[in-house]
Amino acid sequence: MISDPNLIVGMEHAEDAGVYKLRDDLAIIQTVDFFTPIVDDPYIFGQIAVTNALSDVYAMGGRPLTAMNIVCFPIKKMDISILRRILQGGLEKMREAGVILVGGHSVEDDELKYGLAVTGVIHPDKVLLNRGGRVGDKVILTKPLGTGIVSTVLKGGLADEELVKKSTECMTTLNKEAADLMVGMPDVHACTDITGFGFLGHACEMVEDSAVGMKIHAAAVPYFPEIREFVEMGVIPAGLHRNRQYRANLIDVEESCPDWMVDILFDPQTSGGLLIVLPADQAEQLIGKMRAQGIKEAALVGEIIAEPRGKVLVV
């Protein structure tokens, strides 16, 4: 692997984005993300895709500046008006984030896909990694879980409008405000965002091959309460099973945590919340600030522990 003294974050540890130092007080953050539609409305799909792509920059503690569209579109099968609505939704969300669209690239493809390549900025000394928690630190989650399950329920024609609305609002809510409050705290030790690997998958990334572990209090984790019924019925995404199989060896679940909740903790999320690790006293302050700013679902969900090292304990 090619090394460079100015490369702060590369591909070594499954970080959310790459970071490269330009000068002593400035580094750029680069990330790319795109996927197939998870909702029927093209405009909403565009908003979700952009919100999701920008999240990686927020998770690093940075500020996104510019973006380039990535489009795969079946021009022979779909009307161009669908693409126009997707791009309109994405552009509106970029404007909300203060991000400038500077270009992009499109190809003809049998399957519709949309997303962004994003460039952000940060001070080289203030980059947040997805590991670095210390024993006694608390763990905060800023959004409820369940978007993957809701998407599966929607595809099966079982979801009611209220549940879909909740999930959509969650996926189209930028992590900008939560990140702004987070970087205002003096001692954030680690952060990541919850996406396709699910809550427990990303929690594992924060402690894997490290000198600490993480304890998660399942009863404290926010989720859409309506999804429990569907989980118990077995209406869950295939990605949930893959997440469980991939990380099973790093997770210990106590009998007090019901099986349906474990499924929710493995649910692959789209445009999920931030998972933040910081000292206990500051965690309480941050939760208070978030709730005061309308981030009502933000919750203290766990803590960093000395044992078992490199594993996540769910109680």
N, C-alpha and C positions, 0 to 999 in steps of 0.2 A: 504493500500500500504506500502511495506517495505521501510524504510528510511535508509540512510547511510550517515554519515557526509562527506564522500569523493565523494558522487555522486553530480556532478556539474549540469548535465542536465539529466533528466530522461524522463518520459512519460507525464509530467504534461501539457505542453503547445505546443504540436505539433511541437517540434523542429526538425531540419533536422537529428540529430544524437544524440546518447547518449555520455556523457562525464564523465569520472571517474578519479579522482585525485590519482596518484600513490605516488607522493611526492610533496613537496612544489613548485618545478619547472617543474613538468612533469605530464601531464594527457593524457589519451588515449581517442580517438574518435572511436566509433563503429557504423557502419551502415550496412544495407543490402537492396538490391534492385534487383529484377529480373522481367522479363515480357516476353510476347509472341512477335514474330517477327512483325516488322512494315515496313520492307523492304524485297524485294525478295532475295537479295544477302546475303548469310550466313556470309561471311566475314565482310561485312558492318554492319550486325546486331550485330555481336560480338563486333565490335568497339563501336557502339552506346550504347549497354548495359553496357559496361565497363565505358565509358565516363559518362553515367548517374549515375552509382553507386558511382563513385569517387566524383561526384559533391557535395554530402552532406558534405563531409569532407572539401572541399574548402569553402563551405558556412559558416562553423563554424570558418573559419580562420586557419584551421589546415593543416597538411601535411600528405597525405596518405602514408603508409609504406608497408603494406602487404595486400594480398587479397586471398580469397578462392572462387573457382568457385562453382556456384550453377547451376545444369543442370537437366532439365526434358526432356526426349527424347523418342519419339515413335519408338523404335528400330525395331519393326515389320513392320512399315509403311514407314520409311525413311532410306535411305542409310547412313551408318556411316560416309561417306565422308562429308556429310553436317555438322555433328557435328564437325568434324575435322576442317573445314573451320571457323565455328563459334569461336572455341577455338583459332585458329590462329589469327583471327581478334582481339579478346579480348586481347590476350597476347601481340600483337604488340602495342596496345593502353596502356597497363600497362607499357610496356618498355618506351614508350614516357613519361609517367608520373613519371617514376622512382619508380614504385611499383613492389614488388616482389610477384609472385604467390607462395603460400606455401602449396597449397592443394585444396581440394574441396569435393563435394559430388554429386552423380548423382543418379537419380531414373528413372525407366521406367514410362512414362506417355503418354496418348493419345494426349496431346497437348505439343508442343515444348515450352520450356521456358529456359531463360539463364540470369544470372546476377552474382553479387558478394556479398560476405560479406567482408567488408573493415575495417581495423584498421589503424588509424592515430594517430598523436601526436600533442600536443599543450601545451603552458604554461598555467597553470590554471587561471592566471589573464588576459589572452588574448582571452578567448573564446567569440566568437560572437554569440549572440542570435538573434532570428527572431523578437524581439521586443526591444524597448529601444530608439526609435526615440524621438527627442526633437523638440518643436515648432521652425520653421525656418529652420530645416534641409532640405536638398535636397535629392531626390530619383533618383538613377541611375539604368538603365537596360542595361545589357551588350550584349544581343543577341536579334535578331528580333523574333517576334512571328509568329506563323502560322504552326508549324510542325504537329500539330494534324489535321488541315484542309488539309494540303498537303497529309498526310497519307490516309485520307478518299477519297480525289480526286484520288489518285493513285489506291486505291482498286476499284474505279469505272471506271478505265481505261481512265480518263480524263486529267491526268497530263502530261505535256510535259517534255522532258529530262532536260531542263534548270532549271525548277522549282524543279524537284526532286533532281537535283544536288545541288542547293542552300540549300534545306532543309537538305540533307544528310551532307553537309559540316558543317552546323550549329550544327547538332546533334553529329557529331564526333569531334567537336572542344572542347578540354578540357577547363574547367574553371580555369586551373592552372595559366595561365599568368595573367588573370584578378584578381584572388585571390592574387597572389604575389604582384601586384601593390596596391591592396586594403589594405593588412596588412601593407604595407609600409607607409600608411597615419597615422597621430597621433591620430585621434579621430573618428574612425568609430563607430557608435552607434548601428547599427543593420545590419543583412544580412540574406538572404535566397536565395534559388535557385528556379526557376520557373519550375514546373513539372506538374503533373496530375491535380491539382486543378486550373490551369490556372493563368494568371497574376493577375486577380482581386481576385481570391481565396487566393493566397499567400499574396497579399497586405492586405487582411482582417486579416490574421493571425498576421500581424505586428502591428495592432492597436486594435484588438478585446479586449474588457474589459479593455481598457487602458484609460489614461487621455488625449490622443491626437487622432487626426484623420489624414487622408491622402488625399491630393488633387492630382488627376492625370490629366495631360493635354493630352488628347487623341491624339491630332495632333502631339505630340512630340514622341509618342511611336513607335519604329521601328517595321516593319512587312514586310512580303513578299508582294509587291504590287500586284502580280498576283492573290493572293487568293481572292481579293475583289469580282471579278466576280463570283466565285464559292459560296462565302458566300451569295451573293444576289440571287443566284439560289437555295439556301437552301441545298447545298452540304456541310454539316458540321457533325462532329462526335457526337454520342449520349452523350459522356461525357461532351460536351459543355453545353447541356441542363441541365444535372445533376449539373454541376458547378453553373449555373445560379440559379437554384432552391434552391440549398444549401445555397448560400450567398446573395440572393436577399434582405434580410432584413437589411444587413449591407452596402448596396451600394445605393447611390443616383446619378442618371445620369441626367445631364442637357440636355435640348432639343438640344443644340448645338452639341452634340455628336450623329452622325448617328447610326442607328441600326446595320448596318453591322460592324461598328467599335466596338460596344459593344460585338458583337459575337466574334470578334477576341480577345478581352480582356479576354473572358471566355474560349478561346480555350485551351484544355488540352495539355500541352507541354511534349515532351520527350527530356531529356537532354537540358533543356533550360538554359538561362543565369542567372547571379546573379542579385538580387535586393538589392541594397546597400543604406544605409541611413547614411549620415554624414553631418557635417556643410557645409554651402553654399560655403565658400571660398575654402575649401578643395575639394568639389565636382567638382568645375571648374578645379582645378589642376589635379584631378584624371582622369577626362574626357580627358584632354590634354595628359596625360601620356598614357592612353589607346589607343587613336587614333595614337599617335606616335609609339606605339608598334604593330600597325596593327589591333587593335580591333575597326574597323571602325564604327560598328553599335552602339557602346556604346552611350547612350543618357541620358540627364537630362529629366526625365519624370514627375516629380512632387515634392511635398514638404509636410512636416509634418505641420499640422495646429492645432489650439486650438479647433475649432468647425467645424463640429459636432464630439464629442468625440466617439471613438470606431467605427467610420464608414469611408468609402472611398467615396469621392466625385469625380465624373468623369465630367470634363468640356470640 
